[in-house]
Amino acid sequence: MTKMATKRMTGSPRTRLRPILVVAVTTVMVNLAVWLIGLAANADYRVGMGGQAITITPVHVVLTTLVALALGGLAFTLTRRWGPAASRWLAVAGGTVGVLSASTPIMQAEAEPVTTVALATMHILTGAIWFVALWRANASEPAWTRW
């Protein structure tokens, strides 16, 4: 294997971090845009949590998005050594978690419908961005190594 191929496969910490940062910034910006659209549609973002109502603010949106992506990034880092198939399964798992977790805001009987739709949309979009990012990360792999 040539030096260039080896460097491309391993990459420097800086080049390995760049895609993660792009995904994080993109997802946060998309979720904040959804939050603003919901606000424009008169969402009050009050949800019942254990008998108490809290108001979801942009800070909540940013922090929960980053925590979810950090956990996914940790799982990606731990499974990456198992090859591209593991990354693709992780992409599917993350996308599925995003879609399934959208039921959490839907189950909040105390939340307004506009709030519910906006929060569920954030969950689905986070899962979709995660799926696309991981799937594309493996797009350069030869077709015969895919599923």
N, C-alpha and C positions, 0 to 999 in steps of 0.2 A: 504494500500500500504506500502511496506517495505521501510526502509530507503535507501537501495541500489537502488530500483526501482525509488524512488523519485530523488535520486542524478543522476541516469542515464538519467532521462527525462529532468531535468533542467540543470545539468552539471555546472561546474565552468566556469567563463568567459574565462579562459585559454583553456578549452577543447572545448568550443563553437567557439573560435577564430581559433583554429587549422585548421579545414576543410576550412575555408574561406581563410586562408593564403596559404594552399596547392593549392587551386583552382587558387588563384591570381598568385602565383609563377609559377605554371604549364602553365597557359595561357600566361603569359608574356614570358616565355622561348620558348614556341611553336611559338608565334608570332615573336619573335626575330630570331628563326631558319628559319621561312618562309622569313623574311626580308633578311637574309643572303643568302638563296637559290636564292631569286630574284636578289640580288646583283651579285651573281656568274653567273646568267643568263643574266647579263648586263641590269638590270632594273635601270633606273636613278632616279626613285621615285619622279619625278617632276610632280606635279598635278596642274591644274588650280583651283584657289579659288577666285571667284569674280573678274575675269579679271587678277589677278596676279598669277604667278606660284610660288609655294613653293616646297621645297624638303623635303620629309618625311624622317626623321632621326630616329635612334633607340630611341631617347628621345621621339619623337612623338608617336612611337609604344608603349612604356612603359606607358606613361601618358594616352593616349586614352584608352588603355586596362584597366588600373587601374580605370579610371573614370567610364567606362562602368560597371566594376565589382562592384565598390562602389555603384553606383546607383542601380544595381541589388541586392546587399547585403542589402541596405536600404529597398528596396521593400520586400525582403525576411524577414527581421526582423519585418517589420510592418504587414506582412500577416501571419507569422508563428503561431500566436495565433489562427488563424482560422482553423488550423489543416492540416493534410497531403494533403488533396485534394487541398488546396490553394497553397501549395508548388509545387504540380505537375502541376497545371495550370500555375504557375509562371515559372516553368521549360520550359513548352511548349511555353509560351509567350517570354521568353528570347531567346530560340532557334530560334523562328520565327523572332524575331527582328534581330538576327545575320544574318540569311539568307536573309531577306529583305533588310537589310542595305548593303549587298554586292552589291546591284545595284548602290550604290553611286559611288564607284570607276569605275564601268562599264560605267556610264553615263559621266564620265570625258573624253570628246572627245580629250582633249589636252594631255592626258597621253598615254604613250607607252603601247602596249599590254602586255608586260611582267610586267610592273608596275601595270597595271589594274588587271591582274591575281593574282599577289602576294597580293595586298591589299584586293581584294575580298576574297581570301583564308583566310586571317587573320580574316575577319569578320565572315565567315562561321565557322571557327575553334573555335573562341571565343564563338559563339552561341552554338556550339556542346558541348564544354567543360562545359559550363554553364548548358545545358540540362542534360548531364550525371551526373554532380555533384549533382544537385538538385534531380534528379530522384533516384539516389543511396542513397541520404540522407533519402529518404522515403522507401527504400527497406526493412527495418526492420519492417515496419508496417504490421499488418495482412492483408492478401490478400482481405478480405471482406471490408476493409476500402478504398481500392483503387477505383478510378473512378467507 
